[in-house]
Amino acid sequence: MLQLLAVVWWCAVASSVATDDLYEVVPDFTGGFGCDGPLQNLDFFGNDLFQFKGDGDACKKACNDTLACGAFTLAYGQCFIKSDVGSKVSSTRGCKSYIC
C-alpha cells in the first residue's frame, strides 16, 4: 500500500510541474528506470493500454518506452501494459505485477 501511495504522490507532484520543466525532471527520475515488483500472484485488473507476448524484460522495456505506463502485469507469457494500478486488484495464480 505504501508503494501505491508513493506512486500517487509522485503523479501529483509530476502533474503540478510545468510541461517545459517536466522534461528536465523526468530523466533524473527514470535514468535508472525500475519497477517495484514482482508482486507475485497479483493482477492489476483493467486500465490496459495494450498487450503483447513477451517476458519480464520486454514488458519492462515497453513500459519504459510508453509515457502513460504506470504498471504492467505478466501472465503466462502475455504482457499487459497498464496506465495505472487501478482500484481493482485480484489474486491470480501465475501473474506477476510491477508498479513503475
N, C-alpha and C positions, 0 to 999 in steps of 0.2 A: 504494500500500500504506500509505503514511503517513497518508493521509486516512482509510482504513478503521480504522487503529489509533486515530486521534483520535476517530472515531465510537464505537468500542468503549469507549475511555477515558471519553468523555462519558456513555455509557449506564451505565457502572459508577458514576460519580460521581452521576448523577441518581438511580439506584436506591438509593443509600445515604442520600439525603436524605429526611427525614420527609415524609409526604404534605402536611401543612399548609405546610411550608416550600417544597415543590416549586412551588406556585403563585406564590410570591414570586420564585423563581429563574427559572422558565421565561420570563416576559415579557421580562426583560432579554436572555435568550439568543435569543429568537425575535422580538424587537422589529423587527428589520430582516430578517425571515425570508429566508434564502437557501439555495441548494443548490449544492454543488460540482458542476460539470459545465459543459457536457455532456461526457460521456465517449463519444466517437464510436465507432460500430460495436461497442458493448458492451451486452450484456444480462445483468442480474442474474436468473438463472434461478430460478423458484419464488418462494415467500413472497408471492404476490399476495394482497392484501386485496380488491381489486375492480378493475374496468377499465371504461373508457368511451371514446367518441370525443371527441377534443379535441386541442388544440395544447399547446405547452410551457407557456404561461401558465396554461391551465386545469389542467394536471397539477400545476404548482407550487402553485396555489391549493388544489386538492383535497388535496395532501399537507400543506399548512399547516393546513387545516381538519380533518385526520384525526390525532388524537393518536398513533395507533400507527404512523404513516407514518415510515419511515426512509430510503426511497429511492423513485424511480419510473423507469420506462422508457417512452420514447415510441417507438413503432414504427408507421410507415405510418398516422399519424393516430389510432392507438389508444393510450390512456394506461393503463399498468399501475401502480397504486399498490401499493407493497410494504412489508411490515413491517420488512424488513431486506435487506441486500445478499446475505446467504446465503453459502454456501461455493462455489456453482457460478456461474461467470461464463463466458459464451460470447461469442465474436466473431461478431456477427450484422450483416451489412451492412444499413445503413439505420436501425439502432437508435441511440438516444441515451439514456444513463442518467445519473441525477443522484443524489448522496448528500445527504440533507437532515438 
